[in-house]
Amino acid sequence: MMVHGVYVDDHDVAKLREYDVSIASCPRINAQLGMGVAPLAEFLNNGLRVGLGTDSPAATDSTDMISEMHIGMLIQRAVTPRNFMKSSTMLEMATIGGARALRMDDKVGSLEVGKRADIITVDVEQPHLAPFGLMPVQRLVYHAMGQDVDCVIVDGAIAMEGRKLTQIDERKVLDDAARALDARAEEAVALLEEIAQENHLNITFSAEQEDVTVQIGHTTRPATRQEAFTAFVIFFGLVGICAGGFFVLCRETSSYKKESLQQ
C-alpha cells in the first residue's frame, strides 16, 4: 500500500498497477500541510484499489471520516473539474474501497452475510440533513458530520450507543489526559527555565503580538533573529513533547478499547 500518493506521474501509476499496489488517500492532511492532491481519478481509471484514510492523529486535526469524504470530494472537484468526482465514489472509497485496499473486503467494508458486523448508524433527523430521503448518499457526503453518528458497532459489539461510549469511561480518559498534559507542561516550563538560565536569557513569548523579547539583566531589547529562532525551536520542541505524551495516551486508550471489545 502507498499512503498519500501525491507526487506521482504516469510512469509511477503504471508501476503501481503492475505490482497491484493499493492507495490510501488522506486529502485533509495533504491540504493542511500543502502536500498536494492525489490524482484519484487517474488511480481509479487504472484499476487501482483506492481507500480513504485520515493519517495519524499526531499529524492532522481530525480523524472524522465523514468530514474526510466531504473535503476529499471538494478538493478533487476543484482540481479536476473534467473528472467530476461523484459522492457515491467517495463513499465507496471510505467503505468497501478501504477494505479492498487492505485486502480485507471478504471480511469488512460492506453489510453482507458472513462479514464482520462493523456498522455505524447516523441520526438523519437533523435540519442540515433534511430531507434525507432525497439523494441520501449526497446528503451523507455533502452535509453530514461526525457528531451525527449515533451508534457504532465493531465486529458485532456495541462501542457507542446514543452518542455514549460503552466500552471505556470517557470522563476518566479526559481527566487522565488533562493530568498527563499538566505534568508534561510543568516539565516543559522547568526545562525552558533551565535552558534560559544557562544562556543568561529571560525569554518571553507574546501570543497576541507573536513576537519574542529577550531580557538581559534589567535591559529588554528585541530578540535577534538567531535568539528568536532558538527560542521558538525550544518552545515548539516542548510543545511537541506535550503532544507526544497525549498521543501515547490516546494510543494506550485505543489499545484498551480494542482489548475491551475483544473480551
Long-range contacts (C-beta under 8 A, 24 or more apart in sequence): 1-101, 1-102, 3-53, 3-55, 4-30, 4-35, 4-38, 5-38, 5-39, 5-43, 6-30, 6-35, 6-36, 6-37, 6-38, 7-36, 8-38, 8-39, 13-39, 13-42, 13-43, 13-46, 13-48, 14-46, 16-43, 16-46, 16-48, 17-46, 17-47, 17-48, 20-49, 21-48, 22-48, 22-49, 22-50, 22-51, 22-100, 22-101, 22-102, 22-103, 23-48, 23-49, 23-50, 23-51, 23-101, 24-51, 24-52, 24-53, 24-98, 24-101, 25-50, 25-51, 25-52, 25-53, 25-72, 25-93, 26-52, 26-53, 26-54, 26-55, 26-60, 26-68, 27-52, 27-68, 27-71, 27-72, 27-75, 27-76, 28-54, 28-55, 28-60, 28-62, 28-67, 28-68, 28-71, 28-72, 29-54, 29-55, 29-59, 29-60, 31-71, 31-75, 32-60, 32-61, 33-59, 37-75, 37-76, 37-79, 39-80, 40-72, 40-76, 40-85, 40-93, 41-76, 41-80, 41-83, 41-85, 44-89, 49-97, 49-100, 49-101, 50-93, 50-97, 50-101, 51-93, 51-94, 51-97, 51-98, 51-99, 51-100, 51-101, 51-102, 52-90, 52-93, 52-94, 52-97, 52-98, 53-98, 56-247, 57-247, 57-250, 58-243, 58-244, 58-247, 62-146, 64-145, 64-146, 65-94, 65-146, 66-140, 66-141, 66-144, 66-145, 66-146, 66-148, 66-149, 67-145, 67-146, 68-94, 69-93, 69-94, 69-141, 70-141, 70-142, 73-141, 87-137, 87-138, 87-140, 87-141, 87-142, 88-137, 90-141, 91-137, 91-140, 91-141, 116-155, 116-156, 117-153, 117-155, 117-156, 118-153, 118-154, 118-155, 119-151, 119-152, 119-153, 120-149, 120-151, 120-152, 120-153, 121-149, 121-150, 121-151, 122-148, 122-149, 122-150, 123-148, 123-149, 123-150, 124-148, 154-261, 155-261, 157-261, 159-257, 159-261, 167-257, 167-260, 167-261, 168-253, 168-256, 168-257, 168-260, 173-253, 176-249, 177-246, 177-249, 177-250, 180-245, 180-246, 180-249, 181-242, 181-245, 181-246, 184-241, 184-242, 184-245, 185-242, 187-241, 188-238, 188-239, 188-241, 188-242, 191-238, 192-234, 192-235, 192-238, 195-234, 201-227, 201-231, 203-231, 203-234, 205-231, 205-235
